[in-house]
Amino acid sequence: QVQLVESGGGFVQPGGSLRLSCVASGRISSFDVMGWYRQAPGKQRELVATLMHGANTHYADSVKGRFTISRDMAKNTPSLQMNNLKPEDTGVYYCNVRGRRSDFWGSGTLVTVSS
């Protein structure tokens, strides 16, 4: 079973930037959709951004224009560039890669946005 590991989280002031990365413990040969999700304290996990196999992207309204999802072409894992971060972006961020018969998740990386 492939394991995903996120990195790049941390503490940042409002207006700052972070870049999240996701690496896999094994080979991901194909995918249908990859993405990033987040869970704020006391809230349910929510979708942040997805990237389809055909390169179409989708963003939550709250992050449009600030976040950009991209793909590591060789490893089939997603990255997330986060700019102009806001306190409401605080949470644990999870990467996900799904295929026809697979659904891989990481254990999350914490992003804290605070002054």
C-alpha positions in Angstrom: 0.0 0.0 0.0 1.4 3.4 -1.0 1.8 5.9 1.8 1.8 9.7 1.1 3.7 12.1 3.2 3.1 15.8 3.3 5.7 18.5 4.1 6.0 22.2 4.0 3.6 23.2 6.7 4.4 25.6 9.5 3.7 28.9 11.1 3.3 32.0 8.9 1.9 35.4 9.4 -1.1 36.7 7.5 -0.1 37.6 4.0 2.7 35.1 3.9 3.3 32.1 1.7 3.9 28.4 2.0 4.4 25.6 -0.4 3.2 22.1 0.5 4.6 19.0 -1.1 3.5 15.4 -1.1 5.8 12.4 -1.6 4.8 8.7 -2.1 6.4 5.7 -0.5 6.0 3.8 -3.7 5.2 4.2 -7.4 1.9 5.7 -8.5 1.6 4.7 -12.1 -1.6 6.5 -12.8 -4.4 8.6 -11.3 -7.8 10.0 -11.9 -7.6 12.9 -9.6 -5.2 14.3 -7.0 -5.8 17.0 -4.5 -5.4 18.8 -1.2 -7.9 18.8 1.6 -7.8 20.6 5.0 -9.3 20.3 8.4 -9.6 23.2 10.7 -9.9 22.7 14.4 -13.5 21.7 15.3 -14.5 21.4 11.6 -14.9 18.7 9.0 -12.3 18.0 6.4 -12.9 20.1 3.3 -11.7 20.2 -0.3 -9.1 22.8 -1.1 -8.0 22.0 -4.6 -8.1 19.2 -7.1 -6.3 18.4 -10.3 -7.8 15.9 -12.8 -5.8 13.6 -15.0 -6.7 15.8 -17.9 -5.1 18.8 -16.0 -8.4 20.5 -15.2 -8.2 22.1 -11.8 -10.8 23.0 -9.2 -10.5 25.3 -6.2 -12.6 26.0 -3.2 -14.0 29.5 -3.5 -12.2 30.6 -0.4 -8.7 29.9 -1.9 -9.3 30.9 -5.6 -6.7 33.4 -6.8 -4.4 32.6 -3.8 -3.6 28.9 -4.0 -2.3 26.9 -7.0 -2.2 23.1 -7.3 0.4 21.5 -9.5 1.6 18.0 -10.2 5.0 16.3 -10.0 4.9 14.7 -13.5 7.3 12.0 -12.6 5.9 11.0 -9.3 2.2 11.7 -9.8 1.9 13.6 -6.5 0.5 17.1 -5.9 2.0 20.3 -4.6 0.2 23.3 -3.3 1.5 26.8 -3.5 -0.3 29.0 -1.0 0.0 32.8 -1.2 -1.6 35.6 0.8 -2.4 33.2 3.6 -5.2 34.2 6.0 -5.9 33.0 9.6 -8.9 31.1 8.3 -6.5 28.9 6.2 -5.2 27.4 9.5 -5.6 23.7 9.6 -4.1 20.3 8.9 -3.6 19.8 5.1 -3.8 16.4 3.5 -2.8 15.3 0.1 -4.8 12.7 -1.8 -4.2 10.7 -5.0 -7.1 8.6 -6.3 -7.2 6.1 -9.2 -9.7 3.6 -10.4 -8.8 1.1 -7.7 -6.8 3.2 -5.3 -7.2 6.0 -2.8 -4.1 7.2 -1.1 -3.9 9.7 1.7 -1.2 11.3 3.8 -1.3 11.9 7.5 -1.3 15.7 7.2 0.8 18.7 7.7 -0.2 21.5 10.0 -0.5 25.1 8.7 -0.9 27.9 11.2 -1.6 31.4 10.0 -1.5 33.9 12.8 0.0 37.3 13.8 
